[in-house]
Amino acid sequence: MGKILMVAPTSFFSDYGCHVRIYEEIKFLQREGFKVVVYAYKKGGEAPGVEIRRIPSIPGDNRYELGASWIKVAFDFLLALKVLAGSLREKFDLVHAHLHEGTLIGSVAAKLLRVPLVFDFQGSLTDEMIQHGILKSNGWLFRLMWGVEKFIDHLPDAVITSSLHGAKLLVEKFGCNPVKVFTIHDCVNVEAFRPRTPKDEEEVKALKGSLGIPQDLPVVVYLGLLSSYQGVDILLKAASILLRNGLKAHFLIMGFPSENYYKAIAEALGIGEYVTFTGRIPYFKAPSYLRLGDLAVAPKLSASEGNGKLLVYMATGLPIVAFDRPVNREYLGELGIYAAPGDPTSLAEALGNALNNLHELKSVGEALRMKAVENYRWEKAGEMLLQIYRKVGLRGGWKS
């Protein structure tokens, strides 16, 4: 049906967030007969059945491929060369770019190829840089980067956001044409991510044993990147408040990087015995680990990025504690258990209330599961993506 050039300026595939979205989009497109070629950074695992073309290694420490960093400018330069070389050698029918850096690179490729450009918007570039501590929200550098972000937002034939909040941000703050902005929510594989059943009890018991998790304590699960902008520092502070107040629970924190850093924080807070860090959990093994949980937590701080971990929690049938942000309410609605953004005391209170009412919250978990099944299947998102592809056409230009 067509050949897609996909630009992913990240260490694809790395078992988290936007990588899962990229992977599931590709698998849907492949099922529909498209050939997808992904251009990505050097690091990252293999994604079954996905053709990935990577940049070469560069001298120095490549840890900074993850998250926002000025060092990524070097990676993006190499990625741009790789993408442009591919554009000169091969014919593609559409460029699908992820993140602002990918869209800037993809815009040049799309012009060379004379094909449409679709931008998969994950959140505000300047907001992410502020969250990562590499940009302050004032001064000439902020104004410069805000201008660059706005310029990039206006390059594509269509922009896809993962939330209505993101779409509103693009239109109201960055002046994008609302006709060209579409919302395709993050989705979830509801067959793989499912609630625990009696048939799972032996596996659950064995997995808890292998991880050193007490069999008699409720388990609070977190799955995602370990970083301050994901709220992991605040989560550990909230856990210490909760445990200090006498409410016992075990926290299963799954993700990477910086596991040792956060282990040290947990020990310093005196809660080490109540927290298990697993490190990276492969995407395809995550369902079994999530089924160990009785309650899920999503303390992400960003006000503009999506929060895809909510969907795997929902599909697993877990009640969810999250900060009171528009994106979280968009997914959870009145079924969410909310805390004041960035406040560890409020988060501890919300977690405590939930842990004290787990039996009553079982119906909430079931309702969240039903919501995921009815509204957030990848097949539904894929059909919307195809509609956008058709809308922009195969040779560029907006089709009314």
Buried (B, 14 or more C-beta within 10 A) or exposed (E): EBBBBBBBBBBBBBBBBBBBBBBBBBBBBBEBEBEBBBBBBBBBBEBEEBEBBBBEEEEEEBEBBBBBBEBBEBBBEBBBEBBBEBBEEEEBBBBBBBBBBBBBBBBBBBBBBEBBBBBBBBBBBBBBBBBBEBBEEEEEEBEEBBEBBBEBBBBBBBBBBBBEBBBBBBBEBBEBEEEBBBBBBBBBBBEBBBBBEEEBEEEBEEBBEEBEBBEEBBBBBBBBBBBBBBBBBBBBBBBBBBBEEEBEBBBBBBBBBBBEEBBEBBEEBEBBEBBBBBEBBEBEEBBBBBBBBBBBBBBBBBBBBBBBBBBBBBBBBBBBBBBBBBBBBBBBEEBBBBBEBEBBEBBBBBBBBBBEBBEEBBEBBEBBBEBBBEEBBBEBBBEBBBEBBEBBBEEBEEEE
